[in-house]
């Protein structure tokens, strides 16, 4: 009889971009796989590859108590009725309510995946009442032997270990969500047109968007007409989201361009020369950086959680302090002025991605974790 696996993520498009290969691999391994996620209009793409879906009522960025209780009760009633053999929870909010629902409903085996701890555990909020309360709940819900937690960086793991949420033997590790390297082949940089510096992320202040804009303006006198800065990503409901008005006032659609949400990220990366990612958001491991490295682009990023695991400073890019547009401008200038350095670092970036971010390695970890919690 097939084992029933429920994968709970906040929204369907996140599953498609970050977890689809795992769901497909689990189905091919014999699991009956259902994805529990908010249907934003693309859940049909999940069903088209043979996975089941259930619409999840969740307020991704909200803190309204009635919304949170609604999510908890929905998951509890679903788990109690359907009796899944494994529940795999992805992301902090789904981990919180999903793990409570699992314990209340008597779910046999549970896997949690920490894909970045976000605003609640940044410098400003790490010791807040809310953050401490979440850790206490997770300690209660993750203490059983039939539970494992998958981390993407050691910083997040340290927070969980220090809070005594689980034991070392309950931990697993992947280098981010992984990518299919066959889809991201090494691509030499363009040899014509302006040098393009690309940034792909949600338009959130903590992702470093405004720091990049400031660095671009510091370089404008020397590079206008020779360089373009491409900001690629949609608006977000995050409390620190940047408004459309602010972006339009900062970007001139020529030297600094805000492209909005795009589906052709790979093509944009191929047209670029440098990836800039000056984030201090508590990333898991930023997939946009991994994708850029896989096709051979040098990266300028920060010495921050998750980001620091993507760059060997001076080899496949540069690592700079957070919130430092001057340091960002200096690092970008080195790469803009030196095409040979860009190409060398780009080849090193490709090698780094091949060695660390292959989706096959990530899938293998997940299949082993599923097997372990069932046993």
Order of alpha helices (4+ residues) and beta strands (2+ residues): beta-alpha-alpha-beta-alpha-beta-alpha-beta-alpha-beta-alpha-beta-alpha-beta-beta-alpha-beta-alpha-beta-alpha-beta-alpha-beta-beta-alpha-alpha-alpha
